[in-house]
Amino acid sequence: AHVLQPATILEIGVRFGYSAAAFLHGYSAAKYIGIDLDTDSYGGVKGAINWAKKITQPFDAEFIVADTQAMNSFPG
């Protein structure tokens, strides 16, 4: 993210938010949107997205709890 300096970042599959934090620490001016189902299914941990929200609080980060396989389009 530091090299590319993206205006926005869209991540599908946030879980605990460690990639989100890495992106945002690399380029803190980016707007981050993360989508996650936040479920125990598919190897996830229910409630993990709450940790992602906590560790990305200082940044412009938005989280959407949704099933991306059922979405017709993505934000932006």
Phi and psi restraints in degrees (range 20) as a CNS / XPLOR table:
assign (resid 1 and name C) (resid 2 and name N)
       (resid 2 and name CA) (resid 2 and name C) 1.0 -61.4 20.0 2
assign (resid 2 and name N) (resid 2 and name CA)
       (resid 2 and name C) (resid 3 and name N) 1.0 -41.1 20.0 2
assign (resid 2 and name C) (resid 3 and name N)
       (resid 3 and name CA) (resid 3 and name C) 1.0 -75.0 20.0 2
assign (resid 3 and name N) (resid 3 and name CA)
       (resid 3 and name C) (resid 4 and name N) 1.0 -45.6 20.0 2
assign (resid 3 and name C) (resid 4 and name N)
       (resid 4 and name CA) (resid 4 and name C) 1.0 -77.6 20.0 2
assign (resid 4 and name N) (resid 4 and name CA)
       (resid 4 and name C) (resid 5 and name N) 1.0 -30.0 20.0 2
assign (resid 4 and name C) (resid 5 and name N)
       (resid 5 and name CA) (resid 5 and name C) 1.0 47.5 20.0 2
assign (resid 5 and name N) (resid 5 and name CA)
       (resid 5 and name C) (resid 6 and name N) 1.0 60.5 20.0 2
assign (resid 5 and name C) (resid 6 and name N)
       (resid 6 and name CA) (resid 6 and name C) 1.0 -71.2 20.0 2
assign (resid 6 and name N) (resid 6 and name CA)
       (resid 6 and name C) (resid 7 and name N) 1.0 146.5 20.0 2
assign (resid 6 and name C) (resid 7 and name N)
       (resid 7 and name CA) (resid 7 and name C) 1.0 -71.5 20.0 2
assign (resid 7 and name N) (resid 7 and name CA)
       (resid 7 and name C) (resid 8 and name N) 1.0 -37.8 20.0 2
assign (resid 7 and name C) (resid 8 and name N)
       (resid 8 and name CA) (resid 8 and name C) 1.0 -137.2 20.0 2
assign (resid 8 and name N) (resid 8 and name CA)
       (resid 8 and name C) (resid 9 and name N) 1.0 153.3 20.0 2
assign (resid 8 and name C) (resid 9 and name N)
       (resid 9 and name CA) (resid 9 and name C) 1.0 -131.4 20.0 2
assign (resid 9 and name N) (resid 9 and name CA)
       (resid 9 and name C) (resid 10 and name N) 1.0 127.8 20.0 2
assign (resid 9 and name C) (resid 10 and name N)
       (resid 10 and name CA) (resid 10 and name C) 1.0 -115.7 20.0 2
assign (resid 10 and name N) (resid 10 and name CA)
       (resid 10 and name C) (resid 11 and name N) 1.0 122.5 20.0 2
assign (resid 10 and name C) (resid 11 and name N)
       (resid 11 and name CA) (resid 11 and name C) 1.0 -120.2 20.0 2
assign (resid 11 and name N) (resid 11 and name CA)
       (resid 11 and name C) (resid 12 and name N) 1.0 132.3 20.0 2
assign (resid 11 and name C) (resid 12 and name N)
       (resid 12 and name CA) (resid 12 and name C) 1.0 -106.8 20.0 2
assign (resid 12 and name N) (resid 12 and name CA)
       (resid 12 and name C) (resid 13 and name N) 1.0 119.1 20.0 2
assign (resid 12 and name C) (resid 13 and name N)
       (resid 13 and name CA) (resid 13 and name C) 1.0 95.4 20.0 2
assign (resid 13 and name N) (resid 13 and name CA)
       (resid 13 and name C) (resid 14 and name N) 1.0 75.6 20.0 2
assign (resid 13 and name C) (resid 14 and name N)
       (resid 14 and name CA) (resid 14 and name C) 1.0 -83.0 20.0 2
assign (resid 14 and name N) (resid 14 and name CA)
       (resid 14 and name C) (resid 15 and name N) 1.0 -44.5 20.0 2
assign (resid 14 and name C) (resid 15 and name N)
       (resid 15 and name CA) (resid 15 and name C) 1.0 51.6 20.0 2
assign (resid 15 and name N) (resid 15 and name CA)
       (resid 15 and name C) (resid 16 and name N) 1.0 -117.0 20.0 2
assign (resid 15 and name C) (resid 16 and name N)
       (resid 16 and name CA) (resid 16 and name C) 1.0 -85.4 20.0 2
assign (resid 16 and name N) (resid 16 and name CA)
       (resid 16 and name C) (resid 17 and name N) 1.0 -5.5 20.0 2
assign (resid 16 and name C) (resid 17 and name N)
       (resid 17 and name CA) (resid 17 and name C) 1.0 86.4 20.0 2
assign (resid 17 and name N) (resid 17 and name CA)
       (resid 17 and name C) (resid 18 and name N) 1.0 14.7 20.0 2
assign (resid 17 and name C) (resid 18 and name N)
       (resid 18 and name CA) (resid 18 and name C) 1.0 -67.5 20.0 2
assign (resid 18 and name N) (resid 18 and name CA)
       (resid 18 and name C) (resid 19 and name N) 1.0 -36.2 20.0 2
assign (resid 18 and name C) (resid 19 and name N)
       (resid 19 and name CA) (resid 19 and name C) 1.0 -68.9 20.0 2
assign (resid 19 and name N) (resid 19 and name CA)
       (resid 19 and name C) (resid 20 and name N) 1.0 -39.6 20.0 2
assign (resid 19 and name C) (resid 20 and name N)
       (resid 20 and name CA) (resid 20 and name C) 1.0 -58.4 20.0 2
assign (resid 20 and name N) (resid 20 and name CA)
       (resid 20 and name C) (resid 21 and name N) 1.0 -46.4 20.0 2
assign (resid 20 and name C) (resid 21 and name N)
       (resid 21 and name CA) (resid 21 and name C) 1.0 -62.3 20.0 2
assign (resid 21 and name N) (resid 21 and name CA)
       (resid 21 and name C) (resid 22 and name N) 1.0 -41.1 20.0 2
assign (resid 21 and name C) (resid 22 and name N)
       (resid 22 and name CA) (resid 22 and name C) 1.0 -63.6 20.0 2
assign (resid 22 and name N) (resid 22 and name CA)
       (resid 22 and name C) (resid 23 and name N) 1.0 -45.5 20.0 2
assign (resid 22 and name C) (resid 23 and name N)
       (resid 23 and name CA) (resid 23 and name C) 1.0 -56.7 20.0 2
assign (resid 23 and name N) (resid 23 and name CA)
       (resid 23 and name C) (resid 24 and name N) 1.0 -49.7 20.0 2
assign (resid 23 and name C) (resid 24 and name N)
       (resid 24 and name CA) (resid 24 and name C) 1.0 -73.4 20.0 2
assign (resid 24 and name N) (resid 24 and name CA)
       (resid 24 and name C) (resid 25 and name N) 1.0 -31.3 20.0 2
assign (resid 24 and name C) (resid 25 and name N)
       (resid 25 and name CA) (resid 25 and name C) 1.0 -70.8 20.0 2
assign (resid 25 and name N) (resid 25 and name CA)
       (resid 25 and name C) (resid 26 and name N) 1.0 -30.0 20.0 2
assign (resid 25 and name C) (resid 26 and name N)
       (resid 26 and name CA) (resid 26 and name C) 1.0 -71.0 20.0 2
assign (resid 26 and name N) (resid 26 and name CA)
       (resid 26 and name C) (resid 27 and name N) 1.0 -36.6 20.0 2
assign (resid 26 and name C) (resid 27 and name N)
       (resid 27 and name CA) (resid 27 and name C) 1.0 -150.7 20.0 2
assign (resid 27 and name N) (resid 27 and name CA)
       (resid 27 and name C) (resid 28 and name N) 1.0 91.4 20.0 2
assign (resid 27 and name C) (resid 28 and name N)
       (resid 28 and name CA) (resid 28 and name C) 1.0 -71.2 20.0 2
assign (resid 28 and name N) (resid 28 and name CA)
       (resid 28 and name C) (resid 29 and name N) 1.0 -12.5 20.0 2
assign (resid 28 and name C) (resid 29 and name N)
       (resid 29 and name CA) (resid 29 and name C) 1.0 -81.4 20.0 2
assign (resid 29 and name N) (resid 29 and name CA)
       (resid 29 and name C) (resid 30 and name N) 1.0 -8.9 20.0 2
assign (resid 29 and name C) (resid 30 and name N)
       (resid 30 and name CA) (resid 30 and name C) 1.0 -72.9 20.0 2
assign (resid 30 and name N) (resid 30 and name CA)
       (resid 30 and name C) (resid 31 and name N) 1.0 148.6 20.0 2
assign (resid 30 and name C) (resid 31 and name N)
       (resid 31 and name CA) (resid 31 and name C) 1.0 -91.4 20.0 2
assign (resid 31 and name N) (resid 31 and name CA)
       (resid 31 and name C) (resid 32 and name N) 1.0 124.7 20.0 2
assign (resid 31 and name C) (resid 32 and name N)
       (resid 32 and name CA) (resid 32 and name C) 1.0 -110.1 20.0 2
assign (resid 32 and name N) (resid 32 and name CA)
       (resid 32 and name C) (resid 33 and name N) 1.0 133.5 20.0 2
assign (resid 32 and name C) (resid 33 and name N)
       (resid 33 and name CA) (resid 33 and name C) 1.0 -126.4 20.0 2
assign (resid 33 and name N) (resid 33 and name CA)
       (resid 33 and name C) (resid 34 and name N) 1.0 123.6 20.0 2
assign (resid 33 and name C) (resid 34 and name N)
       (resid 34 and name CA) (resid 34 and name C) 1.0 -119.6 20.0 2
assign (resid 34 and name N) (resid 34 and name CA)
       (resid 34 and name C) (resid 35 and name N) 1.0 136.0 20.0 2
assign (resid 34 and name C) (resid 35 and name N)
       (resid 35 and name CA) (resid 35 and name C) 1.0 -118.4 20.0 2
assign (resid 35 and name N) (resid 35 and name CA)
       (resid 35 and name C) (resid 36 and name N) 1.0 130.6 20.0 2
assign (resid 35 and name C) (resid 36 and name N)
       (resid 36 and name CA) (resid 36 and name C) 1.0 -150.1 20.0 2
assign (resid 36 and name N) (resid 36 and name CA)
       (resid 36 and name C) (resid 37 and name N) 1.0 145.7 20.0 2
assign (resid 36 and name C) (resid 37 and name N)
       (resid 37 and name CA) (resid 37 and name C) 1.0 -75.2 20.0 2
assign (resid 37 and name N) (resid 37 and name CA)
       (resid 37 and name C) (resid 38 and name N) 1.0 -21.8 20.0 2
assign (resid 37 and name C) (resid 38 and name N)
       (resid 38 and name CA) (resid 38 and name C) 1.0 50.5 20.0 2
assign (resid 38 and name N) (resid 38 and name CA)
       (resid 38 and name C) (resid 39 and name N) 1.0 63.5 20.0 2
assign (resid 38 and name C) (resid 39 and name N)
       (resid 39 and name CA) (resid 39 and name C) 1.0 -139.6 20.0 2
assign (resid 39 and name N) (resid 39 and name CA)
       (resid 39 and name C) (resid 40 and name N) 1.0 163.3 20.0 2
assign (resid 39 and name C) (resid 40 and name N)
       (resid 40 and name CA) (resid 40 and name C) 1.0 -76.8 20.0 2
assign (resid 40 and name N) (resid 40 and name CA)
       (resid 40 and name C) (resid 41 and name N) 1.0 -10.5 20.0 2
assign (resid 40 and name C) (resid 41 and name N)
       (resid 41 and name CA) (resid 41 and name C) 1.0 -74.6 20.0 2
assign (resid 41 and name N) (resid 41 and name CA)
       (resid 41 and name C) (resid 42 and name N) 1.0 160.0 20.0 2
assign (resid 41 and name C) (resid 42 and name N)
       (resid 42 and name CA) (resid 42 and name C) 1.0 59.3 20.0 2
assign (resid 42 and name N) (resid 42 and name CA)
       (resid 42 and name C) (resid 43 and name N) 1.0 30.5 20.0 2
assign (resid 42 and name C) (resid 43 and name N)
       (resid 43 and name CA) (resid 43 and name C) 1.0 82.3 20.0 2
assign (resid 43 and name N) (resid 43 and name CA)
       (resid 43 and name C) (resid 44 and name N) 1.0 6.2 20.0 2
assign (resid 43 and name C) (resid 44 and name N)
       (resid 44 and name CA) (resid 44 and name C) 1.0 -84.5 20.0 2
assign (resid 44 and name N) (resid 44 and name CA)
       (resid 44 and name C) (resid 45 and name N) 1.0 176.6 20.0 2
assign (resid 44 and name C) (resid 45 and name N)
       (resid 45 and name CA) (resid 45 and name C) 1.0 -130.4 20.0 2
assign (resid 45 and name N) (resid 45 and name CA)
       (resid 45 and name C) (resid 46 and name N) 1.0 118.2 20.0 2
assign (resid 45 and name C) (resid 46 and name N)
       (resid 46 and name CA) (resid 46 and name C) 1.0 -56.2 20.0 2
assign (resid 46 and name N) (resid 46 and name CA)
       (resid 46 and name C) (resid 47 and name N) 1.0 128.4 20.0 2
assign (resid 46 and name C) (resid 47 and name N)
       (resid 47 and name CA) (resid 47 and name C) 1.0 93.7 20.0 2
assign (resid 47 and name N) (resid 47 and name CA)
       (resid 47 and name C) (resid 48 and name N) 1.0 -6.4 20.0 2
assign (resid 47 and name C) (resid 48 and name N)
       (resid 48 and name CA) (resid 48 and name C) 1.0 -59.1 20.0 2
assign (resid 48 and name N) (resid 48 and name CA)
       (resid 48 and name C) (resid 49 and name N) 1.0 -32.2 20.0 2
assign (resid 48 and name C) (resid 49 and name N)
       (resid 49 and name CA) (resid 49 and name C) 1.0 -62.2 20.0 2
assign (resid 49 and name N) (resid 49 and name CA)
       (resid 49 and name C) (resid 50 and name N) 1.0 -24.7 20.0 2
assign (resid 49 and name C) (resid 50 and name N)
       (resid 50 and name CA) (resid 50 and name C) 1.0 -65.0 20.0 2
assign (resid 50 and name N) (resid 50 and name CA)
       (resid 50 and name C) (resid 51 and name N) 1.0 -36.4 20.0 2
assign (resid 50 and name C) (resid 51 and name N)
       (resid 51 and name CA) (resid 51 and name C) 1.0 -67.8 20.0 2
assign (resid 51 and name N) (resid 51 and name CA)
       (resid 51 and name C) (resid 52 and name N) 1.0 -40.1 20.0 2
assign (resid 51 and name C) (resid 52 and name N)
       (resid 52 and name CA) (resid 52 and name C) 1.0 -59.4 20.0 2
assign (resid 52 and name N) (resid 52 and name CA)
       (resid 52 and name C) (resid 53 and name N) 1.0 -43.0 20.0 2
assign (resid 52 and name C) (resid 53 and name N)
       (resid 53 and name CA) (resid 53 and name C) 1.0 -62.3 20.0 2
assign (resid 53 and name N) (resid 53 and name CA)
       (resid 53 and name C) (resid 54 and name N) 1.0 -40.6 20.0 2
assign (resid 53 and name C) (resid 54 and name N)
       (resid 54 and name CA) (resid 54 and name C) 1.0 -66.0 20.0 2
assign (resid 54 and name N) (resid 54 and name CA)
       (resid 54 and name C) (resid 55 and name N) 1.0 -46.2 20.0 2
assign (resid 54 and name C) (resid 55 and name N)
       (resid 55 and name CA) (resid 55 and name C) 1.0 -77.7 20.0 2
assign (resid 55 and name N) (resid 55 and name CA)
       (resid 55 and name C) (resid 56 and name N) 1.0 -11.6 20.0 2
assign (resid 55 and name C) (resid 56 and name N)
       (resid 56 and name CA) (resid 56 and name C) 1.0 -109.3 20.0 2
assign (resid 56 and name N) (resid 56 and name CA)
       (resid 56 and name C) (resid 57 and name N) 1.0 10.8 20.0 2
assign (resid 56 and name C) (resid 57 and name N)
       (resid 57 and name CA) (resid 57 and name C) 1.0 -52.4 20.0 2
assign (resid 57 and name N) (resid 57 and name CA)
       (resid 57 and name C) (resid 58 and name N) 1.0 -40.1 20.0 2
assign (resid 57 and name C) (resid 58 and name N)
       (resid 58 and name CA) (resid 58 and name C) 1.0 -70.4 20.0 2
assign (resid 58 and name N) (resid 58 and name CA)
       (resid 58 and name C) (resid 59 and name N) 1.0 -6.6 20.0 2
assign (resid 58 and name C) (resid 59 and name N)
       (resid 59 and name CA) (resid 59 and name C) 1.0 -109.9 20.0 2
assign (resid 59 and name N) (resid 59 and name CA)
       (resid 59 and name C) (resid 60 and name N) 1.0 171.0 20.0 2
assign (resid 59 and name C) (resid 60 and name N)
       (resid 60 and name CA) (resid 60 and name C) 1.0 -84.4 20.0 2
assign (resid 60 and name N) (resid 60 and name CA)
       (resid 60 and name C) (resid 61 and name N) 1.0 82.6 20.0 2
assign (resid 60 and name C) (resid 61 and name N)
       (resid 61 and name CA) (resid 61 and name C) 1.0 -124.8 20.0 2
assign (resid 61 and name N) (resid 61 and name CA)
       (resid 61 and name C) (resid 62 and name N) 1.0 137.5 20.0 2
assign (resid 61 and name C) (resid 62 and name N)
       (resid 62 and name CA) (resid 62 and name C) 1.0 -128.1 20.0 2
assign (resid 62 and name N) (resid 62 and name CA)
       (resid 62 and name C) (resid 63 and name N) 1.0 138.7 20.0 2
assign (resid 62 and name C) (resid 63 and name N)
       (resid 63 and name CA) (resid 63 and name C) 1.0 -122.7 20.0 2
assign (resid 63 and name N) (resid 63 and name CA)
       (resid 63 and name C) (resid 64 and name N) 1.0 136.1 20.0 2
assign (resid 63 and name C) (resid 64 and name N)
       (resid 64 and name CA) (resid 64 and name C) 1.0 -120.8 20.0 2
assign (resid 64 and name N) (resid 64 and name CA)
       (resid 64 and name C) (resid 65 and name N) 1.0 123.9 20.0 2
assign (resid 64 and name C) (resid 65 and name N)
       (resid 65 and name CA) (resid 65 and name C) 1.0 -91.8 20.0 2
assign (resid 65 and name N) (resid 65 and name CA)
       (resid 65 and name C) (resid 66 and name N) 1.0 109.8 20.0 2
assign (resid 65 and name C) (resid 66 and name N)
       (resid 66 and name CA) (resid 66 and name C) 1.0 -162.3 20.0 2
assign (resid 66 and name N) (resid 66 and name CA)
       (resid 66 and name C) (resid 67 and name N) 1.0 160.5 20.0 2
assign (resid 66 and name C) (resid 67 and name N)
       (resid 67 and name CA) (resid 67 and name C) 1.0 -90.5 20.0 2
assign (resid 67 and name N) (resid 67 and name CA)
       (resid 67 and name C) (resid 68 and name N) 1.0 105.5 20.0 2
assign (resid 67 and name C) (resid 68 and name N)
       (resid 68 and name CA) (resid 68 and name C) 1.0 -64.7 20.0 2
assign (resid 68 and name N) (resid 68 and name CA)
       (resid 68 and name C) (resid 69 and name N) 1.0 -24.0 20.0 2
assign (resid 68 and name C) (resid 69 and name N)
       (resid 69 and name CA) (resid 69 and name C) 1.0 -71.3 20.0 2
assign (resid 69 and name N) (resid 69 and name CA)
       (resid 69 and name C) (resid 70 and name N) 1.0 -17.4 20.0 2
assign (resid 69 and name C) (resid 70 and name N)
       (resid 70 and name CA) (resid 70 and name C) 1.0 -102.1 20.0 2
assign (resid 70 and name N) (resid 70 and name CA)
       (resid 70 and name C) (resid 71 and name N) 1.0 -3.4 20.0 2
assign (resid 70 and name C) (resid 71 and name N)
       (resid 71 and name CA) (resid 71 and name C) 1.0 -81.3 20.0 2
assign (resid 71 and name N) (resid 71 and name CA)
       (resid 71 and name C) (resid 72 and name N) 1.0 140.6 20.0 2
assign (resid 71 and name C) (resid 72 and name N)
       (resid 72 and name CA) (resid 72 and name C) 1.0 -82.6 20.0 2
assign (resid 72 and name N) (resid 72 and name CA)
       (resid 72 and name C) (resid 73 and name N) 1.0 -28.1 20.0 2
assign (resid 72 and name C) (resid 73 and name N)
       (resid 73 and name CA) (resid 73 and name C) 1.0 -153.3 20.0 2
assign (resid 73 and name N) (resid 73 and name CA)
       (resid 73 and name C) (resid 74 and name N) 1.0 162.5 20.0 2
assign (resid 73 and name C) (resid 74 and name N)
       (resid 74 and name CA) (resid 74 and name C) 1.0 -101.4 20.0 2
assign (resid 74 and name N) (resid 74 and name CA)
       (resid 74 and name C) (resid 75 and name N) 1.0 157.2 20.0 2
assign (resid 74 and name C) (resid 75 and name N)
       (resid 75 and name CA) (resid 75 and name C) 1.0 -58.8 20.0 2
assign (resid 75 and name N) (resid 75 and name CA)
       (resid 75 and name C) (resid 76 and name N) 1.0 141.7 20.0 2
